[in-house]
Amino acid sequence: MSHAPPLGALLRRYSAGSALTCDPVDQGLLNRGYRLCTTRGRYFLKHHFDPETAAPEAIARQHRATQRLADLGVPVAPPLPAHDGRTVAVVGGHAYALHPWIDGRHRHGAQLSTAQCGRLGALLGVVHASLERVMPTGRAAPAHRAAPASSPASSLAADPEVTFTVIDDLLARVRRHRPADSFDELARHRLLERRTLLEQHVARRPPHGGPVGWVHGDFHPFNLLYRGDAPAAIVDWDRLGVKPRAEEAVRAAAIFFVRPAGALDLPKVRAYARAYRRTAGATPSELAAAVHRVWWERLNDFWMLRWHYERGDTRADPQFPAASALVVWWTREYDAVCDAFAG
């Protein structure tokens, strides 16, 4: 098994028995996870591999947050303490954490009823309200910049002049790629299309973000496990931080409720957003402003293409067709999207 964790050294730190099997879980883009079966039970072993989120003190802060949320009844999976009481094990310079295994499955918005979409929005609102209760006031550590499945929030709206330069660079990389394939063809089409859209809407660059607070930072289908119809655990808190809260709500909806052709399921968005506003105490105007900022962020964002052409990392390629089509659809249906979130 590639990247095999040092199981012997790790398990000696816990009351978790001896390893029987250890299988990679392949759904993460940044860190590595393993389904671990031992003589004492089943666990999720997380290798905090991404250098931007792997500082032990930051991981420990995440662990304290999830334990406090669990105490409030929020569905999370806090890590297990080692013999010394610590929840972060550093072995060979690498940070690991051992969590209970949560039986469940991931569910996209298409698999949720309208009522379940409302419960999803309410859950995120509860997360934001609960974090406000359990986390310290003041500023968090700076937001990390590496892009997960949803691109990271920024306190400054993207500069279109920088975006035009990125588009030109990516178009040059597409032209140089040999042999050309269908992904290159779609990438070229979307880059040219996006440049035209940005030229048309360059004057709509938003101001600074709205009210900030502690957020999960990466709330999307692969970070939420369902058991039956109910959420069983919100996982992967690596991007816990202080950011605009309503933007997380909009960004999550744009992942949960995007259809394969790139449109949002607006009735489901409406149910989700109303429940979020109620439980988070967010106003319609706050959501409308967040819609504008996330739309602008998406209009200027090319992280999937940068991974593909600059890093040679194709793991995000399957997300690109729907995500790139969404920007075009969202621009055309801007008023309807705002109404779904704020109406």
N, C-alpha and C positions, 0 to 999 in steps of 0.2 A: 504494500500500500504506500503510495507516494505521500510525502509529508507526514509520515506516521508520528504521532505524538509519543513522548516518553512515558508510556503508561505505568511502568513499574515505579519510577520516581514520583509520578503524580499520585498514584493510588496509595502509596505509603503515607501520604499526607492526610488521607481521608479515611473515614470508616465506611468504605464503599466496597470492600471485598477485593477479589482478584479478577482480572479481566478475562472474559470469555470470548467476546467478539468486539470489534471496533470498526464501524463502517462510516465512510464519509457521507455527510449530508451536503448535497451539491447545489443548494439553492442560494447561497450567499454570494454576493459579488466582491466583498472586501475581506471578510474574515473566514476562518475555516471551522466547520463544525463536524462532530462525530456522534453517531448513535453508539453508545457504549453499553454493553451488557456485561455484568459482573456476577459473581457468586452472591451478591446482595441485592441485585435489582438492575433496573435500566436507568440510564442517565444520558444527558446531553453534555458533551464535553466541547467547550468552545475555546479555540485557539485565537486569541486576539492578535491577528497577524498584521493588519493594516497599520503601518507606522504612525499614521496621523491620529489614530484612536487607541493605541496600545499602551499608553503610559499607565502604569499600575495605579497611580493615585486617581487618575480619571476613571478607570474601571471601577475602583473601589467606591467612588462617588456614585456611579451608576447603580452599583449593588445596594448601597444604602438607600438610594431613592426607591428602588423596586421593593425593598423590604418594607419601607414606610407605606408605599402604595398598597402592598399586600395587606398590611395591618388595617387599611381603610376599606378593604374588600375589593380593590381593583384587581382584575384577573391578570396576574403577572406570574413569573416563575423565578423568584429570587434564587441566587446561588446558594450552594451548601457550604457551610464553613468547614475549614480544615481543622486538624487537631489543635492548631495554635489559634483558632478563632478567625483567621484571615480567610477572605473569599477569593483572593487573587493568588495564584501559585505561579511563581516565576522559576522556570527550570531551563537551564541552558540559555538564559537571556531572553526567553519567550514567556509571555503571560498567558495563563490558562485559567478557566473557571469551570466548575462542575455544577450543573443544574439538574434538577429532577427532570426525567423524561415526561413530556406532556403528550398524551395520545390525542391526536386531532389532525385536522387537515386545513389547508388554506382554501379560502373561498373568494372568488372575484365577485364584483358587483352583479354580474349577470346571473350568478347563482343565488342571489339574495332577493327575497321578496321586498316590496316597497316598505312593509312594516319593519323588516330586518334592516333595511337601509336606515330607517329612522333610529333603530337601536344602535347601529354603528356610529351614527353622528352623535348620539347621546353618549356613547362610550368615550369618544374622543373628547367631548366636552367635559366629562367626568375626569378624564386624565388631566386635562389642563387645569381644571378647578382644584383637583387633589394635589397636583404638583405645587400649585400656589400655596397650599397649606403646609406641605412637608419640606419644601426646599428653602434654603436661606434666601433672603432678599439680597439685591445687589447684582452685579454683573457676573456672568459665568465666564468660563474660559472661552477664548475666541472660537467661533464656529469653524469647523474643519472644511477644507475646500475640495477634497476629492469627491467625485460624484457617485452617489449610490443609484438605486433604481429610479429615484426621483432626485432632480438636481437640487443642490443645497441652497438654502436661503442666503441672501446677502442683505446687509443693511443699506447698500447703495444700489440704485437701479442701474442696470447694465448700460454702458456707454455705446450707442450705436456705431460710433466711429471705430471703436475697437472691434465690434461685431463685423463690420464690413471687411476689416483686415483679416479676421478669422475666416470669413467666407471665401475670400480670395485665396488664402493659403490652402484651405480644404479643397477648393476646386482644382488647384494645381496638383495636389496630392492625388485626387481622383483621376486626373488626366494621365498621371505618371504610372498609375497602377496597371500592371500587366500580369496575366491576361485580364482584360476588363470582364466584369461579370454583371449579373442583374443588380447586385447591391450597389455597384458603382453607378449604374444607370439611374437607380432611384435616388442615390445620394446627390448626383449632379442635378437632377430635376428639382429636388427639394431645396438645394442650396440656391439655385437661381430663383426659384419661386420665393424663398424667404428673403432674398435680397430685394426683390420687387416690393414685397409686403412691408419691409422695414423702411424702404424709401417713401412709401405712401404714408406710413404712420410714425415717422421719426419725431414729429412734434408732440407725440403722446407719451413721452418718457415720464414716468410717475415720480413724485417726490419721495422723500424718505418714508420708511415703513411705518405702520401703525403701532398700536400698543403691543409691548413685548411681555413675555413671561416664559416660564420654563415649559419646554415642549419635548415630546419624544424625539423629534428630529428626523424620523424616517418611517412614518406611519403609512404602510401600504400592505397589500394582500399577503406577501410573503413574510411579513412580520406580525401576523395575527393568525392564531390557530383557533379553529372552531371545533367543538365537540357537539355533534348534532347541529342544532340551530343556534346554539349559544356560544359566544366567544369564551374560549378556555384560557388563553394566555396571549398577552402582548409581549413580544420578544424583541431582542436586538436593540438595546438602548444605547448603542455606541455614540449616537449623535445627540444625546440629551444636552440641552443647552438653553440659553435665553435668546429667544428669537420672536419675531411677530407671530402670535398665536393663530390669528385668523388665516394667515398665509399657509400654515400647516394644514388647516382644515380644507382649504381650497386645493392645495397641492395633492393631498391624499385623495380627494374626490376625483381629481383629474386622472388618477391611476386606477382607482377602484371602478369608476363608472365609464371609462372610455370603451367604446365599441371597436371591433376590429377595423372598421372603415374610418375611424378617427372622430366620430361624433360622441358627445356625452349623452348618457341617458338622463335627460333633464327631469322627468318625474321622480326618478330615484334620487337625483341630486337635491331636489327640493325637499323631499322627506328627510334626507340626511342633514341638510343645512338647517332646517327648522329645529330639529332635535339638538343639533350642535349649539345653535344660538341659545336655546333655552337652558341647557345644562352648563354651558360655559359663561353665560351672562354676556354674550357678544351682541352688539347691535347690528341691524341691517346695514347701516352705513359702513361699519367696520368690515363686514363681509364684502360689500361692494368694492371698497378700496383694495381689499386683498385680492379680489378677482382681477382687478386691473393690474396689480403688481405681478401676480403670477402669470397672467397673460403676457405681460411684457418680458418677464423672465424667460418664458417658453419661446417667445419670438426671437430672443437673442441667444438661445442656448443650443449648443451643438456637442454636448459631452459624449453622446453615443458615437457620433462621427469622429470625434477626437480620439476616443478609445480605439476605434477601428483603424484609423489611418495613422495616428501618431504613436500609439502603443502596440499596435498589432493585436489588440485584445478584442475578440469578437463576441464575448459573452452577452453583451447588451444588444447585439444585432437583432434578435427576434422582437425586441420592443420598438425598433425604429420605425417600421411602417405605420403603426397606429399612432405613435407619439408625434411623428412628423406631420401626419395628416391632421391630427387634432389642432395644431397651431393654425392651420388654414381654416378649418371649420370654425374654430373659436373666434377668429377674427371676423368671419362673415356673420356669425350668430352672437356677436358680443352682447347685445342688449338682452337676448333671451337667456344667456348664461348668467348675466348679472341678476336678472329677475329670479332665476331659479335659486340662487344663493341668498338673495336679500329680500325676496318677495314673501 
